Amino acid sequence: MMGKNKNWVMTLLKGRTFLILALLIIFFSIASQNFLTLNTGLTIAKHVALYGIMGIGMTYVIITGGIDLSVGAVAGLGGMVAGGLINEGLTIAPLGITIYFGVPWIILITALIGVLFGLLNGLIITKFNVAPFITTLGTMNIARGMANLRSGGATFSNIYGNEGLGNTGFNYLGKNIAGIPAGVIILVIIAVVAVCLLRYTPFGWHILAIGGNARAAKLSGIKVAKKTTLVYMFSGFCSAVVGMISAAQLVAAHPATGEGWEMNAISAAVLGGTSMSGGVGTVGGTIIGAFIIGVINDGMTMCGVSEFWQKVIKGIVVIAAVIVDQFQRSLQAKMALQARNESK
Amino acid sequence: MDSNVVLHAEGMNKIYPGTKALDDVSYDVMKGKVNVLIGENGAGKSTLMKLIAGIEQPSSGKMYMDDEEVSFKNTSDAKKRGIGIIHQELSLFPNLNVCQNIFMGREQTTGKLKLDNKKHVEETNRVLKKLEHVINPNTMVGDLRVGQQQMIEIARNFLQDDLKILIMDEPTSSLSEQEVEVLFKLMREFTDAGIAIVYISHRLEEIMQIGDNVTILRDGKYVAREEVKNIDVPWIVQQMVGEGKSYPKKDREIDWSKQEKVLEVKDLTLPKSGGGYLLNHVNFDLKKGEILGIYGLMGAGRTEVFECIMGMRPEHTGDIYKNGKRMKIKSLHDQIENGFAIVPEDRQAEGLVQTMSIGKNIALSSLENYTRGGFIQKKNEDEHVDKQIKDIMIKVADKNLPILSLSGGNQQKVVIGKGLLTQPDIMLLDEPSRGIDIGAKTEVFDIINQYAEQGVSIIVISSELKEIVSIADRVIVLSNGIKTGEFIHEEITEDQLVLSSYEGHGTHKKEKENE
């Protein structure tokens, strides 16, 4: 009897992110008449794509037991690099020439810069044993500073490109393709890749093992430093992609873009059940988490809740999510113990 | 109530959701005696002790001390009544030093606010000296070896005032024979002073040596209680498991001189930080299919041998040859690919990934062998894991269950299975039977023998004399980083091993005198 009750509670706990999301949608539908419309849906989806992509990279990092605070700043830098390359090209001063790249090259270069920042994070963390929090706090400032240096703090506006230079088309990243925002399509692609990596490759299981018990992972022959570095590179890549999508959505790149987004990414991961102590997390959960953040953000804006209150409420939601998570874990541990005793 | 009974527990029940960990057990703790409590893992002995020490509360049942009913909401309630406990799992702070650990929660102060560190250091030195185990009080506990850490845990309890009952849950599981002697001497001092000791151990020889009375639990129920002088080891084992079980006997007729050498270690030397050597020009070899035992006191350099072989100690010097070829040891990953497997000493901290399932823990070292195009072939992986589970008889209902749902013995088999799954030629086992019950121990030995028969060469580190004598074809003894003995066949006797394990310290002193 008791066992049955527990199973019921467990199912509810496991499906809680869905439940919260459903409740939020119902709540905002009642609170604001315009909420349950296609337009609102598309707006939210555009935002969710940003939180989601960043959140997936963050989920990987948190699974290894780390944290990446540099994601927002790298996204900002990514936007500035892409915007700058479109509007001003790359000037090589000693030669006195300016090169304009085509859009595919611009996307590649920007993504590469994100990956390089991840590599930097990973190397500092694994080679010099600096705590991920401090490392990424440092690179966060470096990336943010570089984003501002690129334009002296100014915004690159109207980044449509120029037919004559052959670099138009970047803003498609911010448009709808067949009625679906491009960002959402990219989110789906990255999510599918991330799910497959995590579930069906040794790499995925290795990073889960590193987060679960790094010492045991090392003694099992897993190349802990290499895999950890790869994870930060993936996070950097995701951030740069987010920076580009955001710039394309606004058709402008501003050096302050992405400030505070690391909190959205961490919140999405945590709401989705990723454990801050490492070893546990799913990509699907993080995407639902991103939806919750998106619905809360846009829903409250539509209801006229001030931005300041929004922050207070988001903070409470994240802490509540972790508390429920802890509760689930202790219940799970009890059930495991029970199973162990029953099997005797 | 008998005046010799310091604590009487009546009809203790402890129900966890869905299971009865303790079923109507009554228990008397006798004053000034070593009260031994034994039973296989899961028999309920640790549960009973947790109730007495106030760590958990009984579902029903009463406890009496001095004809007065007592109940403990937490450990400090129990402490006030003079009950102390030394845990099986260490509960130390690796980030703090020795005296901070010893005085945690009972800090001495001058003027109520300022910590009296001078007193802390003095007291620490006094108690450690009494334990014949001098450690600098300012050493970080995390830097100590497991055995030393256990001494710190023991030292903590020795400081408690008006101690009436001291519960020791497997305190000797990582101590060497000589440290155990010191501990036993102290226990006798305690009992002479009228303190009751409740002693839980898997080492039956110890129980016969130190115990006054023995209580046996099985499956949460009381089985028997007897004075030690009236019984012998086979009787205890019989009560515990319900049938006669003992360590397996070794009986292999192989002419080892004709077997090929698979591993040769020459002049293995590992410097100690702050001078001296952890390993001092150690030489040994390993034949195909042989089980080589390494015996020694803790700190003798046993684990370090494994660490050097596995590439975790790049600062070592000396040569290691595998199949006659000198190895360039780069990393642990490479060494696993070169055909080595290691089962580490600390199962929880180094052997298992607690967040993963049983199956994934087994497959962890060999996942890359089951891939096609970068993706894991689930069927291929499952086949290998299932076969391994069957081969080494891991008792598991479903391999997708969390690893912590297994008993300690089966967890250990998972760690061994993980190593075996990489199909090693050479298997390194560091204390493979630590903290598991006697039934599981026998099974672990069976696994070791089974794979040795198949031609896997095995090196086993063990602190238990009887164990190493029964399992090994040949034993080398390390003492203070020096190889002090090598014994084969009937030369392997407990006396010889103990004698050799002391020799290194003598020479070390002489070395110093010569300097």
Interface residues (C-beta under 8 A of the other chain):
Chain A: M2 G3 K6 C196 Y200 T201 P202 W205 H206 L208 A209 G211 G212 N213 R215 A216 A217 K218 L219 S220 G221 I222 K223 S275 G278 G279 V280 Q332 A333 K334 M335 A336 L337 Q338 A339 R340 N341 E342 S343 K344
Chain B: Y16 P17 G18 T19 A21 G42 D219 M310 S331 L332 H333 Q335 I336 E337 I342 P344 A349 E350 G351 L352 V353 Q354 T355 M356 K360 A363 L364 S365 L367 E368 T371 G374 F375 I376 K378 K395 A397 L401 P402 L404 S405 L406 S407 K418 T422
